[in-house]
């Protein structure tokens, strides 16, 4: 489950931090960019819970107080981090709106965000709440709306379609990352885990009270070797979503 984000104390100040950051180097050698990059490194390696002002300051070799003139506080720092990594999603590729067909464009948006979340797992741990969009988030949003531009949707429907795709990706990525952590910590594959747990669970659930659940879970295990498959659900759910959108557009035409 995504953690509730700390809200910045002064959203107006955050606008300045995002859109008008100073690149002047302080006596301690700090800039907002350098602090943000150090914070992203901590979150990428250890998760968002490991992120503290003291930790980032220690990695930069300065006192915690040296960071506050640049980033205001932890909540503002998280917003700067989210904006920085959002700006990287399409930095090395052409915008999704340049692909020839809308399904290809929408799929490209989904796959780019999937890769983004796996590269920065903490991005699915922070609830967006009411974020102040910075240049990175704004550029990402503009590029992704381009995937739905001119296909026959209203502006509000474009927003809803994009939000539905991004929500599907984030949910599946969150579950996938959680499973990867559990598997790494247990040092067991799903098959090995079920071999250990299955007999006791089967005895506890004996009597055939859940015949559909038994059949479906057995089918998934036999086909994939997995106890649950959020990545497969992501691919299937995306096809369903795009098929539904295609049916709406076809009906209008």
C-alpha positions in Angstrom: 0.0 0.0 0.0 1.3 3.5 -0.9 2.3 5.6 2.1 0.5 8.8 2.7 2.8 11.6 1.5 3.9 14.3 3.8 2.6 17.6 2.4 4.9 20.5 1.9 4.4 23.3 4.4 4.3 26.0 1.8 3.1 25.0 -1.7 4.0 28.4 -3.0 7.6 28.0 -1.9 7.6 24.6 -3.4 6.7 26.1 -6.8 9.8 28.2 -6.5 12.0 25.2 -5.6 10.7 23.3 -8.6 10.6 26.0 -11.2 13.2 28.5 -10.1 15.9 26.4 -8.4 19.2 28.2 -7.8 22.2 26.6 -9.3 24.5 28.8 -7.3 26.9 26.6 -5.3 26.9 27.4 -1.6 30.0 27.4 0.6 29.2 23.8 1.5 29.2 22.9 -2.2 25.4 22.2 -2.2 22.7 22.9 -4.8 19.1 21.7 -4.9 20.0 19.4 -7.8 22.9 17.8 -5.9 20.8 17.2 -2.8 18.0 15.8 -4.9 20.3 13.4 -6.6 21.8 12.2 -3.3 18.3 11.6 -1.9 17.2 9.6 -5.0 20.3 7.4 -4.5 19.2 6.7 -1.0 15.6 5.9 -1.9 16.6 3.8 -4.9 19.0 1.7 -2.8 17.0 1.4 0.5 13.5 2.7 0.0 11.7 5.9 0.9 11.6 5.0 4.7 15.4 5.3 4.7 15.2 8.9 3.5 15.9 11.4 6.2 17.5 14.9 6.1 20.2 13.6 8.4 21.0 10.6 6.1 21.2 12.7 3.0 23.4 15.3 4.8 25.7 12.6 6.0 26.1 11.2 2.5 26.9 14.7 1.3 29.4 15.3 4.1 27.5 18.3 5.6 25.4 19.0 8.6 21.6 18.6 8.3 21.1 22.3 8.8 23.1 23.0 5.6 20.3 21.4 3.5 17.3 23.4 4.7 18.1 26.6 2.8 18.0 24.6 -0.4 15.1 22.2 0.0 13.0 23.5 3.0 12.3 20.0 4.4 11.8 16.3 3.8 8.3 16.7 2.2 9.7 19.2 -0.3 12.7 17.0 -1.0 10.4 14.1 -1.9 8.5 16.4 -4.3 11.8 17.4 -5.9 12.8 13.8 -6.2 9.5 12.8 -7.9 9.8 15.6 -10.3 13.4 14.8 -11.1 12.8 11.1 -11.9 9.6 12.0 -13.8 11.7 14.1 -16.2 13.8 11.0 -17.0 11.0 8.7 -18.2 11.2 9.9 -21.9 14.6 11.7 -21.7 16.4 9.1 -23.8 13.5 8.4 -26.3 11.1 10.2 -28.5 7.7 11.2 -26.9 5.0 8.5 -27.1 2.8 10.8 -29.2 5.2 10.3 -32.1 4.3 6.6 -32.5 2.0 5.9 -35.5 -1.1 4.4 -33.8 -2.8 5.3 -30.6 -2.7 1.8 -29.1 1.0 1.6 -29.7 1.4 5.0 -28.1 -0.7 4.1 -25.0 1.2 0.8 -24.7 4.5 2.7 -24.9 3.3 5.0 -22.0 2.4 1.9 -19.9 5.7 0.2 -20.6 7.7 3.3 -19.9 6.0 3.8 -16.6 6.5 0.1 -15.7 10.3 0.5 -16.3 10.2 3.8 -14.4 8.7 2.2 -11.3 11.0 -0.8 -11.4 14.0 1.5 -11.6 12.7 3.7 -8.7 10.6 1.4 -6.5 9.9 4.1 -4.0 7.8 6.0 -6.5 4.9 3.5 -5.9 5.3 3.9 -2.1 4.4 7.6 -2.1 0.8 8.6 -2.4 0.6 11.6 -4.8 -2.1 13.4 -2.8 -2.3 16.9 -4.3 1.2 17.4 -5.8 2.6 20.6 -7.1 3.6 19.8 -10.7 7.2 20.7 -11.5 8.9 20.8 -14.9 9.6 17.1 -14.9 6.1 16.0 -14.1 4.6 18.6 -16.4 6.8 17.4 -19.4 5.9 13.8 -18.6 2.2 14.7 -18.5 2.3 16.6 -21.8 4.1 13.7 -23.5 1.7 11.1 -22.2 -1.4 13.1 -23.1 0.0 13.2 -26.6 -0.6 9.5 -26.8 -4.4 10.2 -26.8 -4.5 13.4 -28.7 -6.6 13.5 -31.8 -8.1 10.0 -31.5 -11.7 11.1 -30.8 -11.7 11.7 -27.0 -12.7 14.8 -25.2 -10.1 16.5 -23.0 -11.6 15.0 -19.9 -11.7 11.6 -21.4 -8.0 11.9 -22.4 -7.2 12.7 -18.8 -9.3 9.8 -17.5 -7.8 7.3 -20.0 -4.2 8.3 -19.1 -5.0 8.2 -15.4 -6.5 4.7 -15.8 -3.4 3.4 -17.6 -1.0 4.9 -15.1 -3.1 3.6 -12.2 -3.0 0.1 -13.6 0.7 0.3 -14.1 1.4 1.6 -10.6 -0.8 -1.0 -8.9 0.8 -3.9 -10.8 4.3 -2.5 -10.2 3.6 -2.1 -6.5 2.5 -5.7 -6.2 5.4 -7.0 -8.3 8.0 -5.1 -6.3 6.5 -6.4 -3.0 6.6 -9.9 -4.2 10.2 -9.6 -5.3 11.1 -8.3 -1.8 9.3 -11.3 -0.2 10.9 -13.8 -2.5 14.4 -12.3 -1.9 13.9 -12.3 1.9 12.6 -15.8 2.0 15.1 -17.2 -0.5 12.2 -19.4 -1.8 10.6 -19.6 -5.1 6.8 -19.6 -5.2 6.8 -23.3 -6.0 9.1 -24.0 -3.0 6.9 -21.8 -0.8 3.7 -23.6 -1.8 5.4 -26.9 -1.3 6.0 -25.9 2.3 2.7 -24.2 3.0 0.4 -26.2 0.7 -0.2 -29.3 2.8 -1.1 -27.4 6.0 -3.3 -25.0 4.0 -5.0 -27.8 2.1 -5.9 -29.5 5.4 -7.2 -26.3 6.9 -9.3 -25.6 3.9 -10.5 -29.2 3.3 -14.0 -29.9 2.3 -14.2 -28.2 -1.1 -15.7 -25.0 0.2 -13.8 -22.9 -2.4 -13.9 -24.9 -5.6 -13.4 -22.0 -8.0 -10.6 -20.5 -6.0 -8.9 -23.9 -5.8 -9.2 -24.5 -9.5 -8.0 -21.0 -10.6 -5.0 -20.9 -8.2 -4.0 -24.4 -9.3 -4.2 -23.4 -13.0 -2.1 -20.3 -12.3 0.5 -22.3 -10.4 0.7 -25.0 -13.1 1.0 -22.5 -16.0 3.4 -20.0 -14.4 4.9 -21.5 -11.3 3.7 -18.4 -9.4 1.4 -17.9 -6.4 0.2 -14.7 -7.9 1.0 -12.9 -11.1 0.6 -9.1 -11.0 2.9 -8.7 -14.1 0.6 -11.0 -16.1 -2.4 -9.2 -14.8 -0.9 -5.9 -15.9 -0.5 -7.1 -19.5 -4.0 -8.6 -19.6 -5.6 -5.6 -17.9 -3.9 -3.2 -20.3 -5.3 -5.1 -23.3 -8.8 -5.0 -21.7 -8.5 -1.3 -21.1 -7.4 -0.5 -24.6 -9.9 -2.9 -26.1 -12.7 -1.1 -24.3 -11.4 2.3 -25.4 -11.2 1.1 -28.9 -14.8 -0.1 -28.8 -15.8 3.4 -27.6 -14.0 5.1 -30.4 -15.4 2.6 -33.0 -18.9 3.3 -31.8 -18.4 7.1 -32.2 -17.1 6.6 -35.7 
